[in-house]
Every structure is written in C-alpha cells, then in structure tokens.
Amino acid sequence: MLPIARLRDPSPMSSSYGAEELWQLTHSMRRLVLAESARDTQRLKELGDELVIAHRKIDSIDHQLYAHDLQLRRGRNVRVVPLPSGGGARMRQRRSGPRTRSCGTSRKGRSIGDDSE
C-alpha cells in the first residue's frame, strides 16, 4: 500500500509505471476519497445534530421570554413603589405619579411603566 502523502501529491505520471502500480495507485486514491467522504458525511451529521439542539434551546428560551412577558403584562411580580421626596440625587422624574418597579426581573433594570432612559 502507498503512503497517504504520496496519494495526495502523486508524482507526475510516467510511462514507466507498471499496470500493478497504476492499479494500486488508483485503488488507494479511491479508498482515500471514500474515507474522506465518510468523514465529511459524519461531520455533516454531527453539525445537523448540533443545529437541531441549538434550535430546541432557542425555542425554549423564546417560550420562556414569551411566558415572562405575559406574566409581566398581567401585573404579577410588579409593584408600585413611591418615589422619595425630591426624587433622590440620582433620580430624574419625567412624569408625576407613582412609578413601577419590577421584582426580580433581569431586563437591564427597566420594567413595565419605567419611563427612565
């Protein structure tokens, strides 16, 4: 059997090759192509499986976000908190009246009814 390096970069064809050498060369090249094709097929299957898993995770996250948004729209986990007099040193009040603050949300500090930007 010929080494793989020789199969990948065969020397230029010569009329001095015998029938046996040509048969071995073509047979070995065919085996190499089939092996690489099998590896490519396996890798494509693995990538397809990973894609299915990623889609399931995205669908799950999407469902969780949708459920969380519905929960916030129904008013759960949201409470009205009175502002300190004067709004505090770090607060700017754009509108008068009570403001809402979410309990335990992780939406970058903003909640439904929070007009601060």
N, C-alpha and C positions, 0 to 999 in steps of 0.2 A: 504494500500500500504506500502511496506517495504522501509526503508531509503536506499539511494544510497550507503552509506558507507557499509551497510550490504550486498548489492548486489555485490559490488566489492570484498569484502573479506568475503565471506559467511563462517559461522562456519562449521566444518566438518559435513558431512551428518550423520544423526542419524535415527535409525529405529522408533524413536518416532514422526517424522514428520507425520502429517496427510495429506491426499490427498489434502485438501484445501490449506494447507501451501505450499506443493510442487507445486501445480498449480500456486499459487501467486508468488512463488519464480521464477519459470521458465518463467512465463508471464512477470514479472518485469525485469528479466535479458534480455529477448528478446527485451523489449521496450528500455532498456538502450543501448543494442548493436545497435539497429536501430537508436537511437538518435545520438550516437557517429558516426555511419556510415554516417548519413545525414550531420553532422558537417564536417566530413572528406571530403565528396563529395563537400560540399560548399567551403571548403578551397582549394581543388584542382582546382575548377572552378576559384576561385579568383586568385590563383597562375598562372593558364593558361592565364587569362586576363592580369595580370601584365607582363607575358612573352611576350605576343603579343605587348603590349605598349612599352616594352623595345626594342623589335626587330624593331618597327617602328622608335623609336628615334635613334637607331644605324644606320638604313638605311638612315635616314635624315642627320645625321652627316657625314656618308660616302659619300653621294651625295654632301654635301657642301664642303667637303675636295677635292673631285674629281673636282668639278667646280672651286674651288680656284686654284688647281694645274694647270688646263687647262688655267686659266686666267694668271697665272704667266708664263707659257710656251709661251703664245702669246706675252709676253712682256708688258702687262698692269701692272700698279702700280709698275713698276720697272724703276729706273732712274740711270744713270751713274753719279757718284759723284767723282770729282777729289780728290786725297789724298793731305793732307797738305804736304808741303815740309819737308822731313825727316821722314814723317810718324807719327809724334807726339810721345809723351813719352809713350803712352800706346799701340801704334800700331806697329805691326810687319808685314812687307810686304814680302810675299813669292815670288810673281811674279811682274814683272814690268807691267805697263799699267793701264788703267782705271779699276776701280772696281765698282761693282754694289751694290746698297743698296735698299732694299725694302721699300716702303711707306706703313706703316700701317699694316704690317703683324705681326703675333704673333707666329712665328716659332722659338722661343728661340734666337732671334737676328740674325739668319742666313738667308740668302736669296740666290737666284739663282746667281751663279757666285762668291759667297763669299767663298774664299779659307781659311779663318782663322779657326783654330781649337783650 
